[in-house]
Amino acid sequence: MAEGDGRRFGFLMFDRYEELDLIGPWEMATMWRDYAGGPACLTVSQNGGAVACAKGLATAAEHSFADCPPLDYLLVPGGFSAFDEMKNQVLVDWVRAQAETCQHVLSVCTGAFILQAAGLLDGRQATTHWKGMDGLRDLGADVVKQRWVRDGTVWTSAGVSAGMDLALGFIAEMDGEAAAASVQHNAEYYPDGRIYGDNASNLGLENAV
């Protein structure tokens, strides 16, 4: 396994986070590491160790907040439990502190509410799961209906599967389209664009960079 190029990409875990919010971007990031000279990837939670996901998948964080090494990038997943974690002052303070030293902070789905609680979306455009857009807007974020959004060093995506698009866009911005193309090819991630039923009105398919 490739060790990475000296950069570190941290993935935050907390109880009942939504599986694909983290695992989709993790897949893209580790392929970035392995096939395109990307950063080392690591997982971190408040106390380290076992973390149960929203749908029952058992995962484990390699690091706790106390022993997490310095990060260049941090990704915060979502899930219904993000609304509890945005009230977890220890976690919110840690995210805020990481944002002061990380080059970029990313969120997927309702992970944006944790970024908002940490004060990272003040004056910034952001997006989240379509069910949470009104709530995030009510908290003061400049919410836009996009698949993913970059505003400076803060990146947010729509719900669940959108995190993979966010990750590819992030890779392209950090290391160029050739790196993103290598990741996309090895992941065979070419969504066919088919929309079932009458769901098109809920989708934000454009990007704001």
Summary of the structure (lengths in Angstrom):
residues: 209
radius of gyration: 15.8
end to end distance: 31.7
largest distance: 47.3
contacts: 736
relative contact order: 0.16
helix: 38%
strand: 21%
